[in-house]
């Protein structure tokens, strides 16, 4: 079943008081589903259904009738909801009686004045219609309530011209406090007035009796004379004499009364002229009234008077009326020109524009003022935009102060993307964004940024009124809100349909100008040469930073959201989305370029402070720099409603990938630069080592000099950490922010890092292993030693002990910097030493028994000492060296060899402790 409708409810009426036949607008709820659904409408108890016009379920227009009560409810009855209720009431005012000589906005016909008591056309003189005070005594209004009097005398009236006149009501209302003597005087006055009227008529008759009797006597004498003579001659002569007498009497009368009759004609003429002036004073005073009302701005009054004059005198044939009406038309034409000038005047509010358009429509102005206003507004907006650009370019060239000299992002009411970045990013030591709050947050904004903010604010403030003016033009509400001027509304809608494409071009021109002006300020390379001359002209000393581009993007986004809220079609706003996409791409490119430059400067911030893992702060600074850079791009990378991904274009993906690889390669170059810098170019005054480092062989002390080998070790330690942690973390952040080609970035960066690591490692091995290897051959043959002629071995010779001490020194140096590098470095040093020792043994032509024993003792001593760092290559070298020696045949020699090895290990136990410590897995060279 359908849900029952609620009964009608009247919540408002405008106006809420008035006389009979006042037009009112009733508003409320559930006022019917259509004109046929409206069954009843009463105001103050009077049925107004005949004059009711149903507009909608919340609006009815009607006229108030002759109501029974002076104040009452408005009750609506519908077929669907039944009898309703009302929360407001209407007060019926009694119409004022308008006298003939009273000023009024309507015409009163003096020659057709009705006496309500007799209901007959009297045609009596205006000044004697009715006395203001018929009793002739002072009127003293009583304080009796009107309602009480109406209830006391139902159906009667206190108006003495009314058919239902009640003398008692009149006396109570006007003479309730009058004394009895005064009332007796009033009765005498009434009698005098009645007698005076009768005496005036009788006196008029008495005054003419003598003339009447004289004429009667003359006629009787003539009649008797005719009867006595009885002849035609006498009759003829008498007739002639009578005619002569009458002629002379007429001439004498004319002479006597000519002056009186002249004055009478003049008075009648004057009276007639005054009557004409009085009756048509509206027209005669209208030109002056129009001038005065125009000066006061009361255009509604002028239009109403003009419509009234046009309906009354528009087709008149009376010359004097034509003359005055022509004056009215002249002033109305001047008013049309004045209103059109005001309509096209800028700036102006939407309310004023609608008002002037309605005035011009009511005055039947030629053409289409609404469309003229739309065209003027369009040109004005374009001019404002270009003037804005010119003013800022002029200030830029003249080094004038900015409109917003200090962009204090703390105190700015609007949320700034730069402010959001700084609040969410924790800046660490060495970061490229490490700058004090006072220095980074209060500075002069770039001129282009201020221009874009001003330009978008201008468009967002002006375009809504422009769009709403067009919408009003389309739906016809420019001329009437209540469909009272349906003809004008239909014409407006028809004109709007014909000019829809023209208006679309206007909006597109505004959007194109906005976008191209912003491109000319921020992306001049995206404009053609001709467009650049029109929309550019900025001095591009340096490109805006990523932070300011982010701020601009946020500004343009807010502007786009504001324009979208106007329900402007998306195809007209697509050009703004394209601009935002280009700005986002440019912001990413610029930010990555600046990040690459900051990464190159990280070498200056290396403090060479080594922690427990052999790392400096450089890898952390590098990682934080990239993280903060990506965080600053978060709002740019995120897609707002209607926006496309910045990585949708293949070229953008490739550019971002190459820039990311360049950032990684830049840091690798930075590491290489630091590790190969000459000693004199390195600041090591602040070098220190973590005091909690559990190394057994001491540490690098503060204020000490840092050698090239130590820098290489620190660089190798950093490279190892970058490969295992930093580069992988950075790759995760790239993927988190939607970067494309992360695998390629990681692969290329890893390969480049490994190449650097290998170069630095080979360089360090060359520094450390070559001296040890080079000292073996001179040490072996020191003192003219000969393998074919030598004494029985008594122990390991000093050259091998020195080599072991040098190897231990390398171990100590590496262990101090990074324990994880020890196996890798020591394995390569042992490989180099074993390879050289094998070569030397293979170069000996022959060994004596003692020589072979001595050589085997030294080879075994070295092999057993560095056993934990042996690799397949070093084991092979030791094996080849032993194979080059003659085999020991006697057990005595083998026993001696074993005793001498044990003696060596015992005597150098302390020195060889580093080779006996537990070690991690061997690293491959």
C-alpha positions in Angstrom: 0.0 0.0 0.0 1.2 3.5 -0.7 2.0 5.7 2.2 -0.8 8.2 3.2 0.0 11.8 2.5 0.4 14.3 5.3 -2.3 17.0 5.6 -1.4 20.5 4.2 0.6 22.8 6.4 0.9 26.5 5.8 4.1 27.9 7.2 4.3 31.4 5.6 2.3 34.0 3.7 3.7 37.1 2.0 2.5 39.8 2.6 0.9 38.9 6.0 -1.5 41.8 5.9 -3.5 43.8 3.4 -6.8 44.9 2.1 -9.3 42.9 0.1 -8.0 41.6 -3.3 -4.4 41.8 -2.2 -2.3 39.3 -4.1 -0.5 36.9 -1.6 1.9 34.0 -1.9 1.3 31.1 0.4 4.1 28.7 1.2 4.1 25.5 3.2 4.3 21.7 2.9 2.0 19.2 1.2 0.0 21.8 -0.6 -1.3 19.4 -3.2 0.0 17.3 -6.0 -1.4 19.5 -8.7 -4.1 22.1 -9.5 -6.8 19.4 -9.6 -5.8 18.2 -6.1 -6.6 21.6 -4.6 -10.2 21.4 -3.1 -10.3 24.5 -0.9 -8.5 27.6 0.2 -9.8 30.0 2.9 -8.1 33.1 4.3 -9.7 34.6 7.4 -12.8 32.5 6.8 -13.3 33.6 3.1 -13.1 31.1 0.3 -10.3 32.2 -2.1 -10.3 29.1 -4.3 -11.5 30.9 -7.4 -8.5 33.2 -7.5 -6.0 30.5 -6.3 -3.2 29.5 -8.7 -1.3 26.3 -7.7 2.4 26.6 -8.4 4.0 23.6 -6.6 3.5 21.5 -3.5 5.0 24.2 -1.4 3.6 27.4 -3.1 0.2 28.8 -4.0 -0.6 32.3 -5.3 -4.1 33.8 -4.8 -6.0 37.0 -3.9 -7.7 37.8 -0.6 -11.5 38.2 -0.7 -14.0 40.0 1.5 -13.1 38.2 4.6 -15.4 37.8 7.6 -12.8 38.5 10.2 -10.0 41.0 10.4 -7.4 38.3 11.3 -7.4 34.6 10.8 -5.7 31.4 9.6 -4.9 30.2 6.1 -6.5 26.8 5.6 -5.7 24.6 2.6 -7.8 21.5 1.7 -6.5 18.9 -0.8 -7.9 15.7 -2.1 -4.8 13.8 -1.2 -4.2 15.2 2.3 -7.5 16.5 3.5 -8.0 19.7 5.6 -4.8 21.3 6.7 -3.5 23.6 9.4 -1.6 26.9 9.5 1.2 28.2 11.7 0.7 31.8 10.5 -2.2 34.2 10.1 -3.3 37.0 7.8 -4.5 40.4 9.0 -7.2 42.0 6.8 -6.9 45.8 6.7 -9.9 48.0 6.0 -9.5 50.1 2.8 -9.3 53.8 3.3 -12.0 56.0 1.7 -10.4 58.1 -1.0 -11.9 61.5 -1.5 -12.1 63.4 -4.7 -9.4 65.9 -3.6 -7.2 63.3 -1.8 -3.9 62.4 -3.4 -4.0 58.8 -4.7 -2.1 56.5 -7.0 -5.3 55.5 -8.7 -7.8 57.6 -10.7 -11.1 58.8 -9.1 -13.8 59.7 -11.6 -15.4 62.9 -10.2 -18.3 62.8 -12.6 -19.4 59.3 -11.6 -19.2 59.4 -7.8 -21.7 57.1 -6.0 -23.8 57.9 -3.0 -23.8 54.6 -1.2 -27.1 55.3 0.6 -29.2 55.8 -2.5 -27.1 53.8 -5.0 -27.7 56.5 -7.6 -25.4 58.6 -9.7 -25.8 62.0 -8.1 -23.5 64.2 -10.2 -23.4 66.7 -7.4 -20.6 69.2 -7.0 -17.5 67.6 -5.4 -17.2 70.1 -2.5 -20.7 69.3 -1.3 -20.5 65.5 -1.3 -20.4 65.0 2.4 -19.3 67.1 5.4 -16.3 66.0 7.4 -18.2 66.7 10.7 -22.0 66.6 10.1 -22.9 67.5 13.7 -20.8 70.6 13.7 -19.2 70.0 17.2 -15.8 68.8 18.3 -15.2 65.1 17.6 -13.8 63.2 20.6 -12.8 59.6 19.7 -13.7 57.1 22.3 -11.6 54.1 23.4 -14.1 51.5 22.7 -12.5 48.4 21.0 -13.5 48.1 17.4 -14.3 44.4 17.9 -16.8 45.2 20.7 -18.6 47.7 18.5 -18.8 45.3 15.6 -20.3 42.6 17.9 -22.7 45.2 19.5 -24.0 46.4 16.1 -23.7 43.3 13.8 -24.1 44.2 10.1 -24.1 48.0 10.8 -21.5 50.7 10.0 -20.4 54.0 11.5 -20.0 55.5 8.0 -22.9 57.9 7.5 -22.6 57.3 3.7 -23.3 53.6 4.1 -26.7 52.1 3.7 -26.2 50.3 7.0 -25.4 53.5 8.9 -26.0 53.3 12.7 -26.3 56.6 14.5 -25.7 55.0 17.8 -22.5 53.4 16.6 -21.4 56.8 15.2 -22.1 58.6 18.5 -20.3 56.0 20.6 -17.3 56.1 18.4 -17.0 59.9 17.9 -18.9 61.5 20.8 -18.8 59.1 23.7 -17.6 61.8 26.1 -19.6 64.7 24.6 -21.9 66.4 27.1 -25.7 66.6 26.6 -25.7 70.3 26.0 -23.2 69.8 23.1 -25.4 67.1 21.7 -28.4 69.6 21.8 -26.2 72.1 20.0 -25.5 69.4 17.4 -29.2 68.9 16.9 -29.7 72.6 16.3 -26.9 72.6 13.8 -28.5 69.7 11.8 -31.8 71.7 11.8 -30.1 74.8 10.5 -28.4 72.9 7.7 -31.7 71.4 6.6 -33.6 74.8 6.8 -30.7 76.6 5.0 -31.0 74.1 2.1 -34.8 74.7 1.9 -34.5 78.5 2.3 -31.9 78.6 -0.5 -34.3 77.0 -2.9 -37.3 79.2 -1.8 -35.2 82.4 -2.1 -34.2 81.4 -5.6 -37.8 81.2 -6.5 -38.7 84.5 -4.7 -35.9 86.4 -6.4 -37.4 85.6 -9.9 -41.1 86.4 -9.1 -41.0 90.1 -10.1 -39.6 89.3 -13.5 -42.2 86.5 -13.9 -45.1 88.8 -13.1 -43.9 91.6 -15.4 -43.6 89.2 -18.3 -47.0 87.8 -17.5 -48.6 91.4 -17.5 -47.0 92.3 -20.8 -48.3 89.2 -22.5 -51.8 89.8 -21.1 -51.8 93.4 -22.4 -50.7 92.3 -25.9 -53.4 89.7 -25.9 -56.2 92.1 -25.0 -54.9 94.7 -27.6 -55.1 92.1 -30.3 -58.6 91.0 -29.4 -59.8 94.7 -29.3 -58.4 95.8 -32.7 -59.1 92.6 -34.5 -57.5 93.7 -37.8 -54.5 92.3 -39.6 -52.9 95.7 -39.8 -52.9 96.2 -36.1 -51.7 92.7 -35.7 -48.8 93.3 -38.1 -47.8 96.5 -36.6 -48.0 95.2 -33.1 -46.0 92.2 -34.0 -43.3 94.4 -35.6 -43.3 96.6 -32.5 -43.0 93.5 -30.3 -40.1 92.2 -32.3 -38.3 95.6 -32.1 -38.9 95.7 -28.4 -37.6 92.2 -27.9 -34.5 93.0 -30.1 -33.8 96.1 -28.1 -34.3 94.2 -24.9 -31.9 91.5 -26.1 -29.3 94.0 -27.2 -29.6 95.8 -23.9 -29.3 92.5 -22.0 -26.3 91.5 -24.0 -24.7 94.9 -23.2 -25.5 94.7 -19.6 -24.4 91.1 -19.0 -21.5 90.9 -21.5 -18.9 91.5 -18.9 -20.6 89.0 -16.5 -20.9 86.4 -19.2 -17.2 86.9 -20.2 -16.1 86.4 -16.7 -18.3 83.3 -16.5 -16.8 81.8 -19.7 -13.3 82.5 -18.4 -14.1 81.0 -15.1 -15.6 77.9 -16.8 -12.5 77.6 -19.0 -10.2 77.9 -16.0 -12.3 75.4 -14.1 -12.1 73.0 -17.0 -8.3 73.5 -17.3 -7.9 72.9 -13.6 -10.1 69.8 -13.8 -8.0 68.5 -16.7 -4.8 69.2 -14.7 -6.2 67.6 -11.7 -7.4 64.5 -13.5 -4.3 64.0 -15.6 -1.7 65.4 -13.2 0.0 62.0 -13.2 1.0 62.4 -16.8 1.9 66.1 -16.5 4.2 65.4 -13.5 5.6 62.1 -14.8 8.7 63.5 -16.6 9.8 65.4 -13.5 9.0 62.4 -11.3 11.0 60.1 -13.6 14.0 62.4 -13.3 13.8 62.5 -9.5 13.3 58.7 -9.1 16.2 58.0 -11.4 18.4 60.2 -9.3 17.3 58.4 -6.1 17.7 55.0 -7.8 14.1 54.0 -7.5 14.0 52.3 -10.9 11.1 50.1 -9.9 8.9 53.2 -9.4 9.9 54.6 -12.7 9.1 51.3 -14.5 5.7 51.0 -12.9 4.8 54.7 -13.8 6.0 54.1 -17.3 3.9 51.0 -17.8 0.9 52.8 -16.4 1.5 55.9 -18.7 2.0 53.6 -21.6 -1.2 51.7 -21.1 -3.2 55.0 -20.7 -1.6 57.4 -23.2 0.4 55.2 -25.5 -2.1 55.5 -28.3 -3.7 58.8 -27.4 -4.6 61.3 -30.2 -4.7 64.4 -27.9 -1.8 66.7 -28.8 -1.0 67.8 -25.3 -0.9 64.2 -24.1 1.3 63.2 -27.1 3.7 66.0 -26.2 4.1 65.0 -22.6 4.2 61.3 -23.5 7.0 62.0 -25.9 8.9 63.6 -23.0 8.3 60.5 -21.0 9.7 58.3 -23.8 12.8 60.5 -24.1 13.6 60.1 -20.4 12.9 56.4 -20.6 15.4 56.0 -23.5 18.0 57.9 -21.4 17.2 55.5 -18.5 17.7 52.5 -20.8 21.2 53.8 -21.8 22.0 54.5 -18.1 21.0 51.0 -17.0 22.9 49.4 -19.9 26.0 51.3 -18.9 25.6 50.2 -15.3 25.0 46.6 -16.5 28.2 46.5 -18.5 30.2 48.3 -15.8 32.8 46.2 -14.0 33.2 45.1 -11.4 29.6 44.4 -10.3 27.8 41.8 -8.3 25.6 39.1 -9.6 22.6 40.6 -7.7 23.1 44.0 -9.5 23.5 42.3 -12.9 20.2 40.5 -12.5 18.5 43.6 -11.3 19.7 45.7 -14.2 18.8 43.0 -16.7 15.2 42.8 -15.3 14.9 46.6 -15.5 16.0 46.6 -19.1 13.7 43.8 -19.9 10.7 45.6 -18.3 11.7 48.7 -20.3 11.7 46.7 -23.5 15.3 47.5 -24.3 16.4 46.6 -27.8 18.8 43.6 -28.3 19.7 41.1 -25.6 21.1 42.9 -22.5 21.7 39.6 -20.7 24.0 38.3 -23.4 25.8 41.7 -23.6 26.5 41.4 -19.9 27.8 37.9 -20.3 30.2 39.0 -23.1 31.4 42.0 -21.0 32.0 39.9 -18.0 34.0 37.4 -20.1 36.2 40.1 -21.6 36.7 41.7 -18.1 37.9 38.4 -16.6 40.4 37.8 -19.4 41.6 41.4 -19.0 42.0 40.9 -15.3 44.1 37.8 -15.8 46.5 39.5 -18.3 46.7 42.6 -16.1 47.7 40.3 -13.2 50.5 38.8 -15.2 51.8 42.2 -16.5 51.8 43.7 -13.0 53.8 40.8 -11.5 56.3 40.8 -14.4 56.7 44.5 -14.0 57.4 44.1 -10.3 59.8 41.2 -11.0 61.8 43.4 -13.4 61.7 46.4 -11.2 62.7 44.4 -8.1 59.6 45.7 -6.3 58.3 44.3 -3.1 55.9 41.4 -3.4 52.3 41.6 -2.6 53.0 38.9 0.0 56.5 39.8 1.1 56.8 37.1 3.7 55.0 33.8 3.2 54.8 32.7 6.8 53.6 29.2 6.4 53.0 28.9 10.2 50.5 31.6 10.3 48.9 30.9 6.9 45.3 29.8 7.4 45.3 27.5 4.4 47.1 24.2 4.7 50.4 24.4 2.8 52.0 21.3 1.4 55.3 22.6 2.4 54.1 23.0 6.0 52.8 19.5 5.9 56.1 18.2 4.7 58.1 19.9 7.4 55.7 18.8 10.2 55.8 15.2 9.2 59.5 14.8 8.2 62.1 14.4 10.9 65.2 16.0 9.6 68.4 14.3 10.6 72.0 15.4 10.6 73.5 15.6 7.2 70.1 15.6 5.3 69.8 17.8 2.3 66.7 19.3 3.9 68.6 20.2 7.1 68.0 23.8 7.6 66.8 25.8 10.5 63.1 26.5 10.9 63.8 30.2 11.1 65.7 30.2 7.8 63.5 27.8 5.8 60.1 29.0 6.9 60.3 32.7 6.6 61.6 33.9 3.3 60.4 35.7 0.2 58.1 33.6 -2.0 59.1 33.4 -5.6 57.3 35.8 -7.8 55.8 33.1 -10.0 54.3 31.3 -6.9 52.6 34.5 -5.7 51.4 35.2 -9.3 49.8 31.7 -9.5 48.1 32.1 -6.2 46.8 35.6 -7.2 45.7 34.4 -10.6 43.8 31.3 -9.4 42.2 33.3 -6.6 41.0 35.8 -9.2 39.5 33.2 -11.5 37.9 31.3 -8.6 36.3 34.5 -7.3 35.0 35.8 -10.6 34.1 32.6 -12.6 31.3 31.5 -10.2 29.2 34.6 -10.7 29.9 34.4 -14.5 28.7 30.8 -14.5 25.6 31.5 -12.3 24.7 34.4 -14.6 24.7 32.0 -17.5 22.6 29.4 -15.6 20.1 32.1 -14.8 20.1 33.1 -18.4 19.4 29.5 -19.5 16.6 28.8 -17.0 15.0 32.2 -17.5 15.2 33.2 -13.8 16.8 36.4 -14.8 13.4 37.8 -15.5 11.1 36.1 -13.0 11.4 33.8 -10.0 7.7 32.8 -10.1 7.1 32.3 -13.8 5.0 35.4 -14.0 6.8 36.5 -17.2 6.7 33.3 -19.1 7.0 35.0 -22.4 10.4 36.6 -21.5 11.6 33.3 -19.9 10.8 31.3 -23.1 12.6 33.9 -25.2 15.6 33.7 -22.9 15.7 29.9 -23.0 15.5 30.0 -26.8 18.4 32.6 -27.0 20.4 30.5 -24.6 20.0 27.4 -26.7 21.2 29.3 -29.7 24.2 30.7 -27.9 25.3 27.6 -25.9 28.3 27.0 -28.2 29.4 30.6 -27.9 29.3 30.4 -24.1 31.2 27.2 -24.1 33.9 28.9 -26.2 34.0 31.7 -23.6 34.6 29.2 -20.7 37.2 27.4 -22.7 39.0 30.6 -23.5 39.1 31.5 -19.8 40.4 28.0 -19.0 43.0 28.2 -21.8 44.2 31.6 -20.6 44.5 30.4 -17.0 46.4 27.3 -18.0 48.7 29.1 -20.4 49.5 31.9 -18.0 50.5 29.3 -15.4 52.5 27.5 -18.0 54.2 30.7 -19.1 55.3 31.3 -15.5 56.3 27.7 -14.5 56.5 25.6 -17.7 57.6 28.0 -20.5 59.1 25.1 -22.5 55.6 23.6 -22.9 54.3 26.6 -24.9 54.9 27.4 -28.6 56.9 30.5 -29.5 53.9 32.6 -30.4 52.1 31.6 -27.1 55.3 32.3 -25.1 55.3 35.9 -26.3 51.7 36.4 -25.2 51.6 34.4 -22.0 55.3 34.4 -20.9 57.9 37.1 -20.3 59.2 35.9 -16.9 62.9 36.1 -16.0 63.8 32.5 -15.3 67.0 33.0 -13.3 66.5 29.6 -11.7 63.8 27.0 -11.8 61.5 26.6 -8.9 62.4 24.0 -6.3 60.3 20.9 -5.8 58.8 22.4 -2.6 57.4 25.5 -4.3 56.1 23.4 -7.2 54.3 21.2 -4.7 52.8 24.4 -3.2 51.7 25.5 -6.7 50.2 22.1 -7.4 48.2 22.3 -4.2 46.9 25.7 -5.2 45.9 24.6 -8.7 44.2 21.5 -7.2 42.1 23.6 -4.9 41.1 25.9 -7.7 40.1 22.9 -9.8 38.0 21.5 -7.0 36.3 24.9 -6.6 35.5 25.1 -10.3 34.2 21.5 -10.3 31.8 22.4 -7.6 30.1 24.8 -10.0 29.0 21.8 -12.1 31.0 23.0 -15.0 31.3 20.1 -17.5 34.4 18.0 -17.1 35.5 18.4 -20.7 35.9 22.2 -20.1 38.1 21.5 -17.0 40.2 18.7 -18.6 42.8 21.2 -19.6 43.4 22.1 -16.0 43.9 18.3 -15.2 46.5 18.2 -18.0 48.3 21.2 -16.4 48.2 19.5 -13.0 49.7 16.3 -14.5 52.5 18.3 -16.2 53.2 20.2 -13.0 53.3 16.9 -11.0 55.8 15.3 -13.5 57.9 18.5 -13.5 57.9 18.6 -9.7 59.1 14.9 -9.6 61.9 15.6 -12.1 63.1 18.8 -10.4 63.0 17.2 -7.0 65.0 14.2 -8.1 67.5 16.5 -9.9 67.9 18.6 -6.7 68.3 15.4 -4.7 71.1 14.2 -7.0 72.8 17.5 -6.5 72.4 17.2 -2.7 73.8 13.6 -2.8 76.9 14.9 -4.6 77.5 17.3 -1.7 77.3 14.6 0.9 81.1 14.1 0.5 81.5 17.4 2.3 79.6 16.1 5.3 81.6 12.9 5.9 82.9 13.1 9.5 84.7 9.7 9.4 83.1 8.7 12.8 83.1 4.9 12.8 80.6 2.9 14.9 80.7 -0.7 16.1 80.0 -2.0 12.6 82.7 0.0 10.9 80.2 2.5 9.4 80.1 6.2 9.2 77.0 8.4 9.1 77.2 8.7 5.3 75.0 5.7 4.3 72.3 6.9 6.8 72.5 10.4 5.5 72.1 9.1 1.9 69.1 7.0 2.9 67.4 9.8 4.8 68.0 12.2 2.0 66.2 10.0 -0.5 63.4 9.2 2.0 62.7 12.9 2.7 62.8 13.6 -1.0 60.2 10.9 -1.6 58.1 12.1 1.3 58.1 15.6 -0.1 56.6 14.0 -3.3 53.9 12.1 -1.6 51.1 14.6 -2.2 52.4 15.0 -5.8 52.4 11.2 -6.5 49.0 10.6 -4.9 46.2 10.9 -7.4 43.2 13.2 -6.5 39.7 12.4 -8.0 39.9 12.8 -11.7 43.7 12.8 -11.9 45.8 10.3 -13.8 49.0 8.6 -12.5 52.2 10.5 -13.2 53.7 7.3 -14.5 51.1 6.6 -17.2 53.5 8.0 -19.9 56.4 5.8 -20.9 58.8 8.8 -21.2 58.1 9.8 -17.7 58.9 6.3 -16.4 62.2 6.3 -18.3 63.2 9.8 -17.1 62.4 9.0 -13.5 64.2 5.7 -13.7 67.3 7.4 -15.2 67.2 10.1 -12.6 66.9 7.5 -9.8 69.8 5.6 -11.2 71.8 8.9 -11.4 71.1 9.5 -7.7 72.4 6.1 -6.7 75.4 6.5 -9.1 76.1 9.9 -7.6 76.4 8.5 -4.1 78.7 5.7 -5.4 80.9 8.4 -7.1 80.8 10.2 -3.8 82.2 7.2 -2.0 84.9 6.7 -4.5 85.9 10.4 -4.3 86.2 10.1 -0.5 88.2 6.9 -0.6 90.7 8.2 -3.1 91.1 11.8 -1.9 94.6 13.0 -1.2 95.6 13.1 2.5 95.9 16.9 2.5 92.2 17.3 1.4 90.7 15.3 4.2 89.5 16.9 7.4 90.2 14.3 10.2 90.4 16.7 13.1 87.1 15.3 14.4 87.9 11.6 13.8 86.9 9.3 16.6 85.9 5.7 17.3 83.0 4.3 19.3 84.5 3.7 22.8 82.2 0.7 23.3 83.9 -1.2 20.4 85.2 -4.5 21.8 88.3 -4.6 19.6 91.4 -6.2 21.2 94.1 -4.2 19.5 93.1 -0.6 20.3 91.4 1.9 18.2 92.0 5.0 16.2 92.4 7.8 18.7 90.9 11.2 18.3 93.0 13.9 16.8 95.0 11.2 14.9 95.8 11.3 11.2 93.7 9.0 8.9 95.7 7.1 6.3 94.6 6.3 2.8 94.4 2.6 3.8 92.0 3.4 6.6 89.8 5.5 4.3 89.7 2.6 1.9 88.6 0.2 4.7 85.9 2.6 5.9 84.7 3.0 2.3 84.7 -0.8 1.9 82.7 -1.2 5.1 80.2 1.4 3.9 79.9 -0.4 0.5 79.2 -3.7 2.3 76.4 -2.0 4.3 74.9 -0.3 1.3 74.8 -3.5 -0.6 73.2 -5.5 2.2 70.8 -2.9 3.7 70.6 0.7 2.3 70.0 -0.1 -1.4 67.4 -2.6 -0.5 65.6 -0.2 1.8 65.7 2.5 -0.8 64.2 0.1 -3.4 61.3 -0.6 -1.0 60.6 3.1 -0.7 60.7 3.5 -4.5 58.1 0.7 -4.8 56.0 2.2 -1.9 55.7 5.5 -3.8 54.8 3.8 -7.1 58.0 4.3 -9.0 58.4 2.1 -12.1 61.5 0.1 -13.0 62.6 -0.4 -9.4 64.3 -3.7 -10.4 66.3 -2.0 -13.0 67.3 0.8 -10.6 68.4 -1.7 -8.0 70.3 -3.9 -10.5 72.3 -1.1 -12.1 73.1 0.4 -8.7 74.2 -2.9 -7.3 76.4 -3.6 -10.2 78.0 -0.2 -10.0 78.5 -0.6 -6.2 80.1 -4.0 -6.6 82.5 -2.6 -9.2 83.5 0.2 -6.8 83.9 -2.3 -3.9 86.1 -4.5 -6.0 88.3 -1.6 -7.1 88.7 -0.3 -3.6 89.4 -3.8 -2.3 92.1 -4.4 -4.9 93.6 -1.0 -4.1 93.7 -1.8 -0.4 95.2 -5.3 -1.0 97.8 -3.7 -3.3 98.7 -1.2 -0.5 99.0 -3.9 2.1 100.0 -7.2 0.4 102.7 -5.8 -2.0 105.1 -4.7 0.8 104.8 -8.0 2.6 105.3 -10.0 -0.6 108.2 -7.8 -1.7 110.0 -8.4 1.6 110.0 -12.2 1.3 112.7 -12.7 -1.3 115.2 -10.3 0.2 114.5 -11.8 3.6 115.0 -15.3 2.5 118.4 -14.6 0.9 119.6 -12.1 3.5 123.2 -12.9 4.7 124.0 -14.7 1.5 121.8 -17.6 2.5 122.0 -20.6 0.1 119.6 -23.5 0.1 122.3 -25.9 -1.1 124.7 -24.9 1.7 123.1 -24.2 5.0 123.3 -25.3 8.6 120.9 -27.6 10.5 117.7 -25.5 11.1 117.4 -24.1 14.7 114.1 -22.4 14.1 112.0 -20.1 11.8 114.1 -17.3 10.4 113.4 -13.6 11.1 112.1 -12.8 7.6 109.1 -15.0 8.1 108.5 -13.6 11.5 108.6 -10.1 10.1 106.1 -11.1 7.4 103.8 -12.5 10.0 104.1 -9.3 12.1 103.1 -7.3 9.0 100.2 -9.6 8.4 99.2 -9.2 12.0 99.4 -5.4 11.6 97.0 -5.6 8.6 94.7 -7.8 10.7 94.8 -5.2 13.5 94.0 -2.3 11.2 91.1 -4.1 9.5 89.8 -5.4 12.8 89.8 -1.9 14.3 87.6 -0.5 11.4 85.3 -3.5 10.7 85.5 -7.0 12.0 83.4 -8.3 9.1 86.2 -7.3 6.6 88.9 -9.3 8.4 88.3 -12.7 6.7 88.1 -11.1 3.3 91.2 -9.0 3.6 93.3 -11.6 5.4 92.4 -14.3 2.9 93.7 -12.2 0.0 96.9 -11.2 1.9 97.6 -14.9 2.7 96.9 -15.8 -1.0 99.4 -13.2 -2.1 102.1 -14.3 0.4 101.6 -18.0 -0.3 101.7 -17.4 -4.0 105.0 -15.5 -3.7 106.5 -18.1 -1.4 105.5 -20.9 -3.8 107.1 -19.0 -6.7 110.3 -18.6 -4.7 110.5 -22.2 -3.8 109.9 -23.3 -7.4 112.7 -21.0 -8.5 115.3 -22.8 -6.4 117.4 -25.1 -8.5 118.3 -27.6 -5.7 118.0 -28.0 -2.0 120.4 -29.6 0.4 119.1 -31.8 3.2 119.3 -29.0 5.7 117.9 -26.5 3.1 114.9 -28.7 2.4 114.3 -29.1 6.1 114.6 -25.3 6.7 112.3 -24.5 3.8 109.7 -27.0 4.9 109.8 -25.7 8.4 109.1 -22.1 7.3 106.4 -23.1 4.8 104.6 -25.2 7.4 105.0 -22.6 10.1 103.4 -20.0 7.8 100.6 -22.4 6.6 99.7 -23.6 10.1 99.7 -20.0 11.5 97.2 -18.6 8.9 95.2 -21.8 8.6 91.8 -20.1 9.3 92.3 -17.7 6.4 93.4 -20.4 3.9 91.4 -20.5 0.6 91.6 -23.1 -2.1 94.0 -20.8 -4.0 96.3 -20.3 -1.0 96.1 -24.1 -0.1 97.1 -24.9 -3.7 100.1 -22.4 -3.5 101.3 -24.0 -0.2 101.0 -27.4 -1.8 103.0 -26.5 -4.8 105.7 -25.0 -2.6 106.0 -28.2 -0.5 106.0 -30.3 -3.7 109.0 -28.3 -4.9 111.0 -29.5 -1.9 112.8 -32.8 -1.6 111.0 -35.3 0.7 112.3 -35.9 4.2 113.5 -39.5 4.3 114.5 -40.0 7.9 112.3 -40.0 11.0 114.9 -37.9 12.7 114.3 -35.0 10.3 110.6 -35.3 10.7 110.9 -35.3 14.5 113.2 -32.3 14.3 110.7 -30.5 12.1 107.9 -31.1 14.5 110.0 -29.9 17.5 111.0 -26.8 15.7 107.3 -26.0 14.7 106.1 -26.4 18.3 109.0 -24.2 19.5 107.9 -21.5 17.0 104.3 -21.6 17.9 105.2 -21.5 21.6 107.6 -18.6 21.3 105.1 -16.5 19.2 102.0 -17.5 21.0 101.0 -14.0 21.9 101.5 -12.6 18.4 99.7 -15.5 16.8 96.6 -15.2 19.0 94.7 -13.2 16.3 95.0 -16.1 14.0 93.5 -18.5 16.5 90.3 -16.5 17.2 87.0 -17.8 15.9 86.2 -16.3 12.5 83.1 -15.9 10.5 82.6 -17.6 7.1 85.3 -16.8 4.6 84.6 -14.2 2.1 85.3 -14.8 -1.5 87.7 -12.5 -3.3 
